[in-house]
């Protein structure tokens, strides 16, 4: 029997220790299950605008002002003039539509309508539409050609000026 010649294997080395980078505290994780942050009236307006609501449920949400959200209870304020939207069916539909965004179906509680409750989505939409309209009118009237025509006796038809995004 012949002995095998020794193999030319490289010597085995243990890996050199690597200095570990300092551990940074992890950023707070986003809530699981699609949970959204709902701490202010602005968060509520964004949630309602992005929830894909349609029909009467959207009207209900659009006229509600945010009061508070804690322990799964969403407190809203609804003016008396829109109380007809507060049917059991629409409330169930609203809670179900908000569930994917909040991580769980909220219990809805309505507080007495109060002026300090904040802006509703309907109010914000109306305000933004008015701001766009005022901007369009200002831009139109500041145009040098329009100003020249007005000086020459041209008249403007009231409410004929529209923002470009209001097709």
C-alpha positions as CSV (number, residue, x, y, z in Angstrom):
1,X,0.0,0.0,0.0
2,X,1.1,3.4,-0.9
3,X,0.7,6.4,1.4
4,X,-1.0,9.3,-0.1
5,X,1.2,12.4,-0.5
6,X,0.2,15.3,1.8
7,X,-2.3,17.7,0.2
8,X,-1.3,21.3,-0.2
9,X,-4.3,22.8,1.6
10,X,-4.0,26.3,2.9
11,X,-3.8,26.5,6.7
12,X,-7.1,27.0,8.4
13,X,-7.4,30.4,10.1
14,X,-10.1,31.6,12.4
15,X,-11.7,34.8,11.1
16,X,-10.4,37.9,12.7
17,X,-12.8,39.5,15.1
18,X,-14.7,42.4,13.6
19,X,-15.5,45.4,15.7
20,X,-19.3,45.6,15.9
21,X,-20.9,48.9,15.0
22,X,-22.7,50.6,17.8
23,X,-26.3,49.4,18.0
24,X,-28.8,52.2,17.1
25,X,-32.2,52.1,18.8
26,X,-34.7,51.0,16.3
27,X,-37.2,53.5,15.0
28,X,-40.7,52.9,16.3
29,X,-42.4,50.4,14.0
30,X,-45.5,51.4,12.2
31,X,-48.6,49.8,13.6
32,X,-49.3,46.5,12.0
33,X,-52.5,45.6,10.3
34,X,-52.6,48.9,8.4
35,X,-53.0,50.9,11.6
36,X,-52.9,54.6,10.9
37,X,-51.9,57.4,13.2
38,X,-55.0,59.3,14.2
39,X,-54.1,62.0,16.7
40,X,-55.4,65.2,15.2
41,X,-58.1,66.7,13.0
42,X,-55.6,66.8,10.1
43,X,-55.0,63.1,10.4
44,X,-58.8,62.5,10.4
45,X,-59.2,64.7,7.2
46,X,-56.4,62.8,5.5
47,X,-57.8,59.4,6.5
48,X,-61.3,60.3,5.2
49,X,-59.9,61.7,2.0
50,X,-57.8,58.6,1.4
51,X,-60.3,55.9,2.6
52,X,-62.1,55.6,-0.7
53,X,-65.5,56.2,0.8
54,X,-68.4,56.7,-1.6
55,X,-72.0,57.9,-1.4
56,X,-73.8,58.5,1.9
57,X,-70.9,57.1,4.0
58,X,-68.5,59.6,2.5
59,X,-71.0,62.4,3.2
60,X,-71.3,61.2,6.8
61,X,-67.5,61.2,7.2
62,X,-67.0,64.4,5.3
63,X,-69.3,66.3,7.7
64,X,-67.9,64.8,10.9
65,X,-65.3,66.8,12.8
66,X,-62.6,64.9,14.7
67,X,-62.7,65.0,18.5
68,X,-60.5,62.2,19.8
69,X,-59.3,58.6,19.1
70,X,-58.2,56.5,22.0
71,X,-58.6,52.8,23.0
72,X,-60.4,52.0,19.8
73,X,-63.1,54.7,20.3
74,X,-63.4,57.3,17.6
75,X,-65.1,60.4,18.9
76,X,-66.6,62.7,16.3
77,X,-68.8,65.7,16.1
78,X,-71.6,66.0,13.6
79,X,-73.7,69.2,13.2
80,X,-77.4,68.7,13.9
81,X,-78.3,69.6,10.3
82,X,-76.5,66.4,9.2
83,X,-78.0,64.1,11.9
84,X,-80.0,62.3,9.3
85,X,-76.7,60.7,8.1
86,X,-76.2,59.1,11.5
87,X,-78.1,55.9,10.8
88,X,-77.0,52.5,12.2
89,X,-76.3,51.2,8.7
90,X,-74.1,54.1,7.7
91,X,-72.3,54.0,11.1
92,X,-71.5,50.3,10.6
93,X,-70.3,51.0,7.0
94,X,-68.1,53.8,8.2
95,X,-66.5,51.8,11.0
96,X,-65.9,48.9,8.6
97,X,-64.4,51.2,6.0
98,X,-62.0,52.7,8.6
99,X,-60.9,49.3,10.0
100,X,-58.2,48.6,7.4
101,X,-56.7,52.0,8.0
102,X,-56.9,51.9,11.8
103,X,-55.9,48.3,12.3
104,X,-59.3,47.4,13.9
105,X,-62.9,48.5,13.5
106,X,-63.4,51.6,15.7
107,X,-66.3,52.1,18.0
108,X,-67.9,55.4,16.9
109,X,-69.1,57.9,19.5
110,X,-70.7,61.2,18.7
111,X,-70.2,64.3,20.9
112,X,-72.5,67.3,20.8
113,X,-71.7,69.5,17.8
114,X,-69.2,72.1,18.9
115,X,-67.5,74.9,17.0
116,X,-64.1,74.1,18.4
117,X,-64.3,70.5,17.1
118,X,-62.3,71.4,14.0
119,X,-62.6,71.6,10.3
120,X,-64.5,68.8,8.5
121,X,-63.5,67.4,5.1
122,X,-66.5,69.2,3.6
123,X,-65.3,72.5,5.1
124,X,-61.8,72.0,4.0
125,X,-62.9,71.1,0.4
126,X,-65.0,74.3,0.3
127,X,-62.2,76.4,1.7
128,X,-59.7,75.0,-0.8
129,X,-62.2,75.5,-3.7
130,X,-62.7,79.1,-2.7
131,X,-58.9,79.7,-2.5
132,X,-58.4,78.2,-5.9
133,X,-61.2,80.4,-7.3
134,X,-59.8,83.5,-5.7
135,X,-56.4,82.7,-7.1
136,X,-57.8,82.1,-10.6
137,X,-59.6,85.4,-10.6
138,X,-56.6,87.2,-9.3
139,X,-54.3,85.6,-12.0
140,X,-56.8,86.4,-14.7
141,X,-57.3,90.0,-13.7
142,X,-53.6,90.7,-13.3
143,X,-52.9,89.5,-16.9
144,X,-51.8,92.6,-18.9
145,X,-53.9,91.8,-21.9
146,X,-57.1,91.5,-19.7
147,X,-56.2,94.7,-17.9
148,X,-55.8,96.5,-21.2
149,X,-59.2,95.2,-22.5
150,X,-60.9,96.3,-19.2
151,X,-59.4,99.8,-19.7
152,X,-60.9,99.9,-23.2
153,X,-64.4,99.1,-21.8
154,X,-64.6,95.3,-21.7
155,X,-66.7,93.9,-18.9
156,X,-66.3,90.5,-17.2
157,X,-69.1,88.1,-16.8
158,X,-69.4,87.4,-13.0
159,X,-68.6,83.8,-12.1
160,X,-67.2,83.0,-15.6
161,X,-63.6,82.6,-14.4
162,X,-62.7,79.1,-13.2
163,X,-59.5,77.5,-12.0
164,X,-57.9,75.1,-14.5
165,X,-58.4,72.1,-12.3
166,X,-62.2,72.7,-12.1
167,X,-63.1,71.1,-15.4
